[in-house]
Amino acid sequence: MAVIDRIAGWEVELADWRRRLHAIPELDFDLDETAAFVAERLREIGVDEIHEGIARTGIVALIRGRAPGPTIGLRADMDALPIEEAVDRPWKSQRPGRMHACGHDGHTTILLGAARYLAETRNFAGTVALIFQPSEEMSGGGRVMVEEGVMDRFAITRVFGLHNAPGIALGRIETRPGPLMAATDQFSVRLKGQGGHAAWPHACVDPVAAALALGQAITQIPAREVDPIKSAVVSLTMIHAGAATNIVPETATLGGTVRTLDRDVREAMAARIAAAVEAIGAAFGVEAQLDYELGYPVTRNEPEATAFAVRVAAEVVGEGGVDGARRPELGAEDFAYMLEARPGAYVFVGAGEGPGLHHPAYDYNDAVTPIGASYFARLAEAALPLGR
């Protein structure tokens, strides 16, 4: 089996839908035009129910099969990024400083393509819940949709998602059971000393020296205190202090991110950074204030659902086109919240060569859409078989 012929026949129309979305990028939860476009397509497609206004601009649409059965969820994210698009295309962003630099316009179109096919054929027993989610990039719309009860409200038993992946051969599908993407947390530290003239540092309490020592201490924690078989990455990305070369400043700030694939390691990193801040502050005589913010959790695929997703992917792209043991990566994804609420799996669909995600020259490869839509459609039919 390969890409579904019916879906392949819509490739030009689906590309047009995607490019219309690409031209109107919206951020965070403020996706009014995007959500309106999606709802209009869903009405044209003929889904059974459309529920709007979930997590402000999210949508859940239902398609019922030919017989009763359970409900599975298929999710697409809809938001763009605050990036100025660098390449002039006919469908270039019409919004200065905003662009679909991660392909969520493509993910939305993939789910619409699958919805069109499933609403037309209905070769399944049960219900497919189409989840169109806001704010993957900024505020965790997946978390908000879960908190607003979408899993219980629509009786979703399993949930599946995908992401296009530049740099992977077009159509190749990769995933793994267990942790696929990292938990990502962020920290900032404000160090307050006593400023003064650089000629008399002994009369000052230097927060810059404390910041340098603290930065070194924090970035050494993974190398010396985390099991090397496990993963933890601390990236110190900001240090700000002073405005003149002959003045010891009053304050210094530093911050960065912590990425982990294990819950125990995540908790240990937070505790060790807090201890380092307290100890360095005391050692250098500065006031040290830590702000540690937990971000998206680990994107953890449920093993049985992952094995199922791999089998379905092989039906669409062939066994040689699937890697079910991909290495985990340390990017983050708020689909993690949905996987905490229900068993399921997340996969990457290769987009071929080209600029990477979050790059100002990135443009989603429309050839991915029939592949992704076929994968979603086959997932629904295989998860909810007729005549069980």
N, C-alpha and C positions, 0 to 999 in steps of 0.2 A: 504494500500500500504506500501511497505517496501523498503529496499535497492534494487536497480535495479539488477535483476539477471545477466544481461549481464555484468555489471560492476563488480559484485561480482565474476564472472568467471575469471576476469583479476587480481584478488588480488595478486597472486604470481608474475605475471609479473610487476605489478605496484610497488610491494615491491622491486623488483630488480631495477627498475628505481630509486626509492627513495634512495636505499642504494648506488647506483653508484653516485648519487649526494652528498650523505653524505660524501663520501670518498674524494671529491674534493671541500671542502668549500672555498668560496671566499668572500671578504669583500667589503662593500660600493658599489661603482659603477664599481669596477674592477671584473666583473663577466663574463669574456670572455669564459671560458670553460663551465660554467653553461649555459650561453645563447646559446652557440653552441649546447649543448646537447638538450636544449628545442627546438631550431629551427629544429634540426634533427628529433626529435620525431613528431613535428608538420607536417613536410613534409611527414613522414611515415603515419601519421593519415589521411592526405588528406584534410587539411583545405583549404579554398579558397584563402586567402591572408596571407602573413607573412610580417610584417613591423618591421624591426630590427633597432637598433641604436637609439632608443628613450630614452632620458635620458642616453645616452652613451651605455648601455648594456640592456636596457629594450626592450620588444617585445610586439606588439599588433598583434594578429592573428584574422582573421574574418572567421566565418562559417555562410553561408546563408541558411535559411530554404527553405521550399517548396513553399513559397509565399512571396510577399513583406510585409514589416512591419517595425516597429521601431527597434532600436538597444539597447540592454542592455549590460552592462559591467560586467564581472566576473574577480576579481583580485586575484592574488597570489603574495606574496613576495618571493624573491629568495636568499637573502644574508645571510651570516653566521655571527658569532661573534668571536672576538679575545680572545678565551678561549682555554686552553689546555684540550683536551678530557681525561677523567680520567679512562675510562673503555675500555679494549681491546676487541673489537668485530671484526668479519671478515670484516666489512665495516667501520672500524674506520677511522677517518680523516687521510689522507696522508700528511696533511699540518701542521707542528708543530705550535702550538699557535693559531690554528683556528679550529672551529668546528661548526656544525649546532646544536647549543644548544637551539634553539627556535622553531625548527620544520619547518623552511621555506622550507627545502627539501621536507617535507611532503605536505606543501601547494602547492608547484609547481607540485607535482605528483598528488594531488587531481584535480587540474585544467586540467592537461594533461589527466587524466582519464575521466573527464567530456567532454573534447574536443573530445576524441576518440569516445565516445558514441554519442555525438551530430552530429559529422561529418558522422557517420554511419547511423543514423536514420533520422535526419533532420525533426523531427516532430514538427515544429514550423514555424510561419510566421514572418519573419523579419531576423535580423542578431544578432549573439552573438559575442561580442568583448572580446577576451581572453587577459587580461592585465597581463603580467609577469613583475613585478616591481623590480628594484634594490634598494638597500640602504634604507630599512626600519629602520635598526638598528642605522645608523650613521648620514646620511646627508639629509634624507627626500626625497627619490626618488619619493614618491607619489606627493610631491609638484612640483618637477621638471617635472614630466610627465604632470601634469595639466598645468604648465606654458608653456610647449612646445605644448599645444593645443590638447591633445588626446581626450578630450571630444567633442570639436567642430569638429576636423578633422574626427572623426569616427561617429559623430552624435549620441553619446551615450546619452540616455534619463534617465536611472537609472543605478546604480552601486551597486554591492554587494561584500562583502568579508567575510572571516572567519578566525578563529584561533583555533588551537588545544589547549586543556586545561587540563593538568594533574591535578588530584585531583577532577575532575568531572567524574561521572560515564560514562563509555565508551558509546559513541553514544548519550548521552544527549545533547540537543542543548539549549543554553541559550542566551537571549538578552533582550533588553528593548527599548521602544521609548525614544527619547530625549537623554540626555547625558549618554553615556555608559562608556567612558574612559576620563581621565582628559587631560587638557592642562598642559604641563610641561615646565616651564621656569627655567633658571639657573642664578645665580648671583655670582659675586666675588667682594670683597672689598679690596683695598690696603690702609693700614693706615701707614702714614709716620710721625714719631716723631723725637726725638733727642736721640741717643744712649749715653751710658756712663756706668760708673761703678755701679754695683748693690748696693754698699755701700752708694752711694750718689744719690738716686732716685730723690731728689728734684732738682738736677741739670740736670735732663733728662726730656724728654717728652715721656712718656711711651706708645707705641702703643699696648702693650699686655693688659694693663688695659682697653684701649679703645676697643680692640677686644672682650674682655670678656663682657663688658657692651653692646656692639652692638649685640653680639650673643644672649644675653638674651632678648634684646629689640625686635629683629626681630622675634624670636621664640614665643614671647608673642602676636604678632599682631593677629594671627587667633583666639586665645582664648578670646581676649578682644575687637576686632574690626570687626569681621566677624559674621554675623547672624549664630547662631549655627545650623539652619536648612539647611544652605548651607555648602559647603565644601571648606576648604583651609588647606593645609598641607605645612609647611615650615620645611625642613630638613637641618640643618646645618651639613655639611659633611666634611668640611676641615677647620682646623686652623693651620697656619704655622708661627712660629716666633722663632728667636733666635737659637744659637748654643752652648751656654755655660751658666752655672748656675749663674755666677757672672757678667754677662754683660746684661744691658738693651739694647735690639736690636733697630736698627734704624727703622725697618719696621715689620709689621705683615699683614698677609693676611687671609681672611676667605671666605668661599663660600658654596653654597648648591643649593637646588632646591625648587621651589614653584609649587604646584599642585592645580589646581582649576577646578571646573565643571561649572562655570558661568562666562560669559564674563565680567560683571560688577565687580565681585569679583576679577577676574584676573587683571583688570586695577587698581582697588583699592590697591591690594597687591603691585604692582609695584610702585605706588605712595607713599605708606606708607613706604616701605623699603627705597626708595630714601630719604624721609624726615628723617627717623631714622638715616641714614648714615650722613646726613648733620648735624643733631642736636648733635649726639654723637661726631662727629669730632670736632665741635665747643666747646662742653663742655670739652673735654679732650685736646684741643689745638693741635690736629694732623691734617695733611692733609688727607682727606678721598676721595678716588676715587672709584666710583661704576661702575661696568660693568654688565648690566642687559640684558640678551639675551632671547628673546621670542623663545620658542621652538614649538613643535607640538601643534596645537589647540585642543579643545575638540572634541572627536569623538562623533558626535551627529547624532543619527539615526532619519531619517524622519518617523513620526508616521505611515503614510499609508503604506510606504514601509516595515516598521517593522512588521505591522500586516500581510502583504502579506507574508513576510519571515517566520513568525510563522506558518501560515497556510500550507506553503509548507513543513516546517520542520516536522510538525505533520504527513504529508503524508508519510514521509520517516521513522521516528522513533516512530510514534504514539503520540497521544495527551499527554499521560502520560510521554513521554520522552522529552517534551518541556517546558521550563520556559520562558514566554514572559514578565516577570516582574522582571528580575534579578536586584540585587542591582548594582549601578555603582561602578567602581573601579578607583583607582588613578594612574594606569599605563597609558602609552601613546601609541599612534598608529598613524602612518602617513597616514593611510587610511582616517584620518580626513580631509585631503586636498581634497580628491575625494568627500567626503560627503559634503564639502562646495561648490563644483562645481556642483554636481548633487544630487538629492534625492536618497536615498538608505538605506541599512542597513548592519550592521556588526554583526556576531554571533560568539559564542564560541561553539566548538564541543568537548564534553568530551572525554578524552583520557585514563581514568582510573587512577589507582594508579601508582606512580613511581616518580622519581626525577623531580623537578619542572623546569620550563623554566629558562634558563641562568645558569643552574647548570652543572658542568663539567661531571657529570654522566648521564645527561639527554640523552634519545634516543627516538625519535618519535615512537609512537605505530602504526605500519603499519595497524592494524585493523581499524584505523580511516579513511583510504583512501577511501574504497568503500562507507562509509557513507557520507563523505564530497563530493565525486564526484557525488553521487546520489542526494544529496541536490542541488548542483550547476546545474546538468542536469535538475532536476524537476523545479528549478527556471526559467530556460530558457524556458522550455515548457509551464509553467503556465503564464509567463509574456508575451509570444508571441504565443498565442493559434492559431491553425489553424481553419479556418472556422468561423472567427468572423463576 
